[in-house]
């Protein structure tokens, strides 16, 4: 739709001459006349007459000019709203995350994102790695953070954010006992005398932990299973047992908990950002990706 036709009718109703309209709209006067004639033919009613070489609107032209003004205003509002979406002052973004990056990374990244895009509505969805990967693959999510141990489907654009290997945590009351295990060559079977706190069976961390325990031939007769990592940390802190958790869940100075790095490729994880290669990403999502890149560049991902 050529909105300039309606602009011409509105300006004529305000008393402007064709030459003035041409100047305001950056057109030649013949072009203005052409658009006016085209509008009249399209509407099928006479909009104007010529009196003393001057365009004078008919009753129909004057009445329809008010509707034309509404169209012009709607088009202006449309352009304004489109610009707001383009500049990320309007819009929304749907982000998926597994537990580890949702706690360790997203708060910091979203804080920076909100500074640059305060008008964007952010919807967060957390779940297991399998669920988040599936929803991103089915284009239900704009992008997602997941903690993974292997390859991902080829439909994804994958950006590595940071490593997130598993570590063994223990109550500080066992500090002297744990010191010999820090060298990497220890026989970890001696830890079987303590209760072990497991992740829930469906957790990928549980599978990684079990692979390590099998490799080290570690057997625990006394175990606890919990589906909340904060409960697990508190159990360890209070001396209820030892456990293995992603390093990202630990504070820099975790009170009451000791941390032991243990060797093993089965304990290596990576937090990655995934996007579907064939999914249209709205400007809000593109700006978020830029924010992630800037956040990593400042060293805040370490």
C-alpha positions in Angstrom: 0.0 0.0 0.0 1.3 3.4 -1.0 0.7 5.5 2.0 1.9 8.6 0.2 -1.4 8.8 -1.6 -3.2 9.2 1.7 -0.6 11.7 2.9 -1.4 13.9 -0.1 -5.1 13.8 0.6 -4.5 14.7 4.2 -2.2 17.6 3.3 -4.8 18.9 0.8 -7.4 18.9 3.5 -5.1 21.0 5.6 -5.0 23.7 2.8 -1.6 22.9 1.3 -1.0 23.5 -2.4 0.4 20.8 -4.7 3.7 22.5 -4.9 4.0 22.6 -1.0 3.0 19.0 -0.8 5.6 18.0 -3.4 8.3 19.8 -1.3 7.2 18.2 2.0 7.1 14.7 0.5 10.3 15.1 -1.6 8.4 14.5 -4.9 7.9 16.3 -8.1 4.5 18.1 -8.6 3.5 15.8 -11.5 4.2 12.8 -9.2 1.9 14.2 -6.6 -0.8 14.8 -9.2 -0.4 11.2 -10.4 -0.8 9.7 -6.9 -3.9 11.9 -6.2 -5.5 10.7 -9.5 -4.6 7.1 -8.7 -6.2 7.3 -5.3 -9.4 8.8 -6.8 -9.6 6.0 -9.4 -9.0 3.4 -6.7 -11.7 4.7 -4.4 -14.1 5.2 -7.3 -15.4 8.6 -6.1 -14.4 12.2 -7.1 -12.0 13.6 -4.5 -11.2 17.0 -6.0 -12.0 19.5 -8.6 -9.8 22.2 -10.2 -10.8 25.8 -9.5 -8.6 28.6 -10.8 -5.7 26.2 -11.3 -6.0 25.1 -7.7 -7.0 21.7 -6.3 -10.2 21.9 -4.2 -11.4 18.8 -2.4 -15.0 17.6 -2.8 -17.2 16.7 0.1 -16.2 13.1 -0.4 -12.5 14.2 -0.4 -12.9 16.2 2.8 -14.7 13.3 4.6 -12.3 10.6 3.4 -9.3 12.7 4.4 -10.0 12.0 8.1 -9.8 8.2 7.3 -6.7 8.8 5.3 -5.2 10.6 8.3 -5.9 7.5 10.4 -4.1 5.3 7.9 -1.1 7.7 7.9 -1.0 7.6 11.7 -1.3 3.8 11.8 1.5 3.5 9.3 3.7 5.8 11.5 2.9 3.7 14.5 3.7 0.6 12.6 7.1 2.0 11.6 7.8 3.1 15.1 6.9 -0.3 16.6 9.0 -2.1 13.9 12.0 0.1 14.8 11.5 -0.7 18.5 11.7 -4.4 17.7 14.8 -3.8 15.4 16.5 -1.9 18.2 15.5 -4.4 20.9 13.3 -2.0 22.8 10.4 -4.4 22.3 10.1 -8.2 21.8 10.7 -11.4 23.7 13.2 -14.2 23.9 12.6 -17.8 25.0 15.8 -19.3 26.6 16.2 -22.9 27.7 18.8 -24.1 30.3 19.8 -27.1 32.2 20.5 -26.7 35.9 24.2 -26.1 36.0 24.4 -23.1 33.5 21.1 -21.8 34.9 22.7 -21.3 38.2 26.3 -20.6 37.3 26.1 -18.5 34.2 22.6 -17.1 33.3 22.2 -14.7 36.2 25.4 -12.8 35.2 24.6 -12.9 31.5 21.0 -11.8 31.9 22.1 -9.0 34.2 24.1 -7.5 31.3 21.4 -8.2 28.8 18.8 -6.4 30.8 21.1 -3.3 30.9 21.2 -3.1 27.1 17.6 -4.4 26.4 15.4 -3.5 29.3 12.2 -3.7 27.2 12.7 -7.3 26.2 10.5 -10.0 27.9 12.7 -12.9 28.8 11.1 -16.3 29.3 13.3 -18.9 31.0 12.7 -22.7 30.8 14.8 -25.2 32.7 14.8 -28.9 32.4 17.0 -32.0 31.7 19.6 -31.8 29.0 17.5 -34.3 26.9 14.4 -32.1 27.2 16.1 -28.8 26.5 18.0 -30.2 23.5 14.8 -31.7 22.1 12.9 -28.4 22.5 15.7 -26.4 20.8 15.8 -29.0 18.0 12.1 -28.6 17.5 12.4 -24.8 17.5 10.4 -24.3 20.6 13.3 -22.3 22.1 15.3 -19.5 20.6 18.5 -20.8 22.1 19.6 -22.8 25.1 22.4 -23.5 27.5 23.2 -27.1 28.2 25.9 -29.0 30.0 27.1 -31.9 27.7 29.6 -34.6 27.6 29.5 -35.6 23.9 28.5 -34.5 20.5 25.2 -32.8 19.6 22.9 -33.1 16.6 24.3 -31.5 13.4 21.3 -29.1 13.2 22.8 -27.0 16.0 25.2 -24.0 16.0 27.3 -24.7 19.1 29.3 -22.1 21.1 31.4 -23.4 23.9 31.1 -21.2 27.0 33.2 -23.0 29.6 34.3 -26.4 31.0 32.4 -27.7 33.9 34.1 -30.9 35.1 32.9 -33.0 38.0 34.7 -32.7 41.3 34.4 -34.6 44.6 33.2 -32.7 47.6 33.5 -33.7 51.2 32.8 -32.2 54.7 35.7 -30.3 56.1 35.9 -32.7 59.0 37.5 -35.1 56.5 40.1 -32.7 55.3 43.1 -34.5 56.8 41.8 -37.8 55.5 41.3 -36.4 52.0 44.8 -34.8 51.5 46.5 -37.9 50.1 43.9 -38.1 47.4 44.9 -34.9 45.7 47.8 -36.2 43.7 45.8 -38.0 41.0 47.4 -41.4 41.6 45.4 -42.4 44.7 43.4 -45.5 45.2 40.0 -44.0 45.6 38.5 -47.3 46.9 39.3 -46.1 50.4 36.5 -43.6 50.1 34.0 -46.4 50.1 33.9 -46.3 53.9 32.0 -43.0 53.8 28.3 -42.6 52.8 27.9 -41.4 49.2 25.3 -38.9 48.1 24.0 -39.7 44.6 22.2 -37.5 42.0 18.8 -38.8 40.8 19.0 -41.7 38.4 17.8 -39.7 35.3 20.6 -37.1 35.8 23.5 -37.0 33.3 25.8 -36.2 36.3 24.7 -39.5 37.9 25.7 -41.4 34.8 29.1 -39.7 34.8 29.6 -40.4 38.5 28.7 -44.1 38.1 31.3 -44.4 35.2 34.0 -43.0 37.5 33.0 -45.2 40.4 33.1 -48.3 38.1 36.5 -47.3 36.8 37.9 -46.9 40.3 36.0 -50.0 41.5 34.5 -48.0 44.3 31.6 -49.6 46.2 29.4 -47.7 48.6 27.1 -49.7 50.9 25.6 -46.5 52.5 24.1 -44.2 49.9 21.7 -41.3 49.8 19.9 -40.2 46.6 18.8 -36.6 46.2 17.3 -34.7 43.2 18.4 -31.2 44.4 22.0 -30.2 44.3 21.6 -27.6 47.0 20.3 -30.3 49.3 23.2 -32.5 48.4 25.7 -29.7 49.2 24.0 -29.1 52.5 24.1 -32.8 53.3 27.9 -32.8 52.6 28.4 -29.7 54.6 26.7 -31.3 57.6 28.8 -34.4 57.4 26.2 -36.8 55.9 28.6 -38.1 53.2 30.6 -37.2 50.2 29.4 -36.6 46.6 30.4 -35.5 43.1 29.0 -32.3 41.6 29.8 -30.0 38.6 32.4 -27.4 39.6 30.1 -24.6 38.5 27.8 -25.3 41.5 30.4 -24.4 44.0 31.1 -20.9 45.3 34.7 -19.6 45.3 34.9 -20.0 49.0 32.4 -22.7 49.9 32.1 -22.8 53.6 32.3 -26.2 55.3 33.0 -28.1 52.1 36.3 -29.4 50.7 36.8 -29.9 47.0 38.9 -32.6 45.4 39.7 -32.7 41.6 39.9 -36.2 40.3 41.3 -37.4 37.0 39.2 -39.0 34.3 37.8 -38.2 30.9 34.4 -39.4 31.9 34.2 -36.5 34.3 34.7 -33.8 31.7 31.7 -31.6 30.8 31.2 -28.5 28.8 28.6 -25.8 29.1 27.6 -24.8 25.5 25.1 -22.4 24.0 23.1 -24.0 21.2 20.9 -22.5 18.5 19.1 -24.2 15.6 20.9 -23.4 12.4 17.7 -23.1 10.4 15.6 -21.2 13.0 14.9 -17.5 12.5 16.3 -15.7 15.5 14.5 -12.5 16.3 16.6 -9.3 17.0 16.2 -9.9 20.7 17.9 -13.3 20.4 20.7 -11.9 18.2 21.4 -9.2 20.7 21.5 -11.8 23.4 24.2 -13.7 21.5 26.2 -10.5 21.2 25.8 -10.1 25.0 27.1 -13.6 25.6 30.1 -12.9 23.4 30.9 -9.6 25.2 30.4 -11.3 28.6 33.0 -14.0 27.6 35.4 -11.4 26.2 35.5 -9.6 29.6 36.7 -12.8 31.3 33.6 -13.3 33.3 33.0 -16.8 32.0 36.0 -18.1 33.9 
